Amino acid sequence: MKTVKINIKQLFVGLIMLGSTSAVFAQTAETTPTIQAQTNPTIEGLKKQVETNPKDVESLAKLATAYQDAADWQNAIATWKKLSVQLPDWAPSYYSQAYSYQSAKDDVNAKLSYEKYISTVKPEEIEASKKNLAYAYFFIAFNEQKESPDKAKEHIAKSLQYDPTNQDAVKLSQALNS
């Protein structure tokens, strides 16, 4: 059986860039119904590739990203989960799951996925992951501010450690520490 090798760093950078465009898309576009996502030629082609070779992690990542781009959150989540099973130590799959859960308005699972992302980032990946780490900590702090203000303070401090320019994090920190 032929093993597909991918350059994780290149895939990570590509997904971050796609994720950035997805975030802009998500903020500026209306939600695309799932029916349209099912007839999307890109998604259909990638689904066929994945059906042919379910272990093809590169095609799985592209499919999950295509679902995100189409705002098909449930299929994006399911596909990111499949990818994280095949690559359990690959942090970006958990970040993307969290993003998809958050977009689907499932904050409980988004928080759990952001926590998994934080715990999975390897020390050598921290520098390249600072913005995502900052956001993950911010999201967790924001969601814990009422039930666990002390934990929220710890998380917002970590968020600001990774991105001291995030004004939302600065405001949350001020609110938590006042």
N, C-alpha and C positions, 0 to 999 in steps of 0.2 A: 504494500500500500504506500503510495506516495504521500509524504508529509509536506504540507504547504508551509513555507517559511515566510514570515512577513517581518518587515522592519517595524517593530513596535513603536520606536521613537517617531518614525515618519508617519505611521498611522495615527499616533497620538496627536502630533502637530496638525495633521490633516483634519482630524475630528474636532480638535479645538477650534480650528478655523471654520469648519462647517458648523460647529456649535455656536460660534459667534454670529455667523450669518443666520442661523436658526433663531437665535435670541432676537436679533433685529427683525426677522421675519415675523416671529411670534408677537412682537410688540406692535407691528404696523399692519398686519394682515388679518383678515377675518379667518375664523377657523374653517378649514376645509372639511366637508363631511367625509366620513369614513368610506362612503360609497365611491367618491372620487378617488380616494387613495387606492381602492381596490382595482380601479381601472387605469391607474398610473402606469405607463409603459416602463418606466425605470423600476418601479417596485415589482411589477410583474416579471421583468427580466431577472432581477436579483432573486426573487422567490424561486424561479426555476433553477438558478445557479445553486441556491442553498438546498433545494430538493435533490439536485443531482449529487451534491457533495455537502452534507450537513456539517462536516467538520471544517469547512472553509471559513475560517474566522474573518478573513478580509471581506468576503461577500456578506457575511452576517453583520459586520460593522457598517458596511455600506447600506444594507437593507434597513437596519435600525435607524441610521441617519436619514434615509429617504422617508421612512415613516414619520420621523420627527419633522422633517421639512414639510410634509403633507399634513401636519398636526393630527396624525393618527396616533394618539398617545398610547392607547391600549396595546396596539401592535408594536409600537416602539418599545414599550416596557417589556413585553414578552420576548422580543428579539434581543434586547440588551441583557435580559436574564439568561437567555440561551448562551450568549457570548460570555457572560461572567461564569457560567458553569464550565465552559471550555477553557477559559483563561481566568481562573479565580484570583490570581495575583495582579491582574491588569486593572489598575485603579480607574482609568477613564470610563470603563463600562459602568461602574457604580455611580460616577458623577452623572453620566448620561441617563441612567435609570432615575436618579434623583430629579434631574431636570424634567424628565418626562412625567414623573409622578407629580411634581410641582405644577407643571402645565395642565395636568389632568385634575388639579385641585385636590390631590390626595397628600396633604401635608404630613400625615403620620408616616406614610411609607417614604415620602421624600426625605424626611428627617433621618429615618433609618438608613436610607441609601447614602445620604451625605455622610453619616457617621461611618458607614462601611468604606466609603471613598477615602475619608481622612485616615482611617486605620490601614488602608491598603497602599497609600502612596509610599514609595520607597525613598529612603534618604537621598539617593542620587537623583530623584525626580522632583524634589521639593522646589528647587530654584525655578524650573520650568512650570511648576504647578501653583505658584504663589497666588495668582488671581483666583483660580478655582478653589484653592484651599481657603482663601479669605472669604469667598462667597459662601462656601459650605459652612464655615464657622459662624458667619453672620446669620445664615438661615436658621441654624440650630439655636443660636442665641435669641433670635427674634421669636422663635416658637417656644422657648423655655422661659421667657421673661416673666410670665405670670406664675407658673407652677414652681419654677426653680430659679429664682433670681440670682442666687450665688453661682449656679452653673452657667447661667446666661452671661454673667459678668466674666467668667473664665473664658467662655467661647468668644465673646466680643473682643476681649483682650487679644486672643489668638488671631482673630480676624484682622484686627488693626496691626498686629505684628507683621502679617503678610501683605497688607495693603493699607497703609496709614492714610491714603488719599480718598478712601471710600467715604463719602459724606454721610451716607445712610448709616454706616457702621459708627462713624463719629457721633452722630445724633443719638443712636441707640445707646452707645457707651455713656454719653452725658446723661441720658434719661435713667439708665440703670444705676449710675453712680451719684445721683443727686438725692 
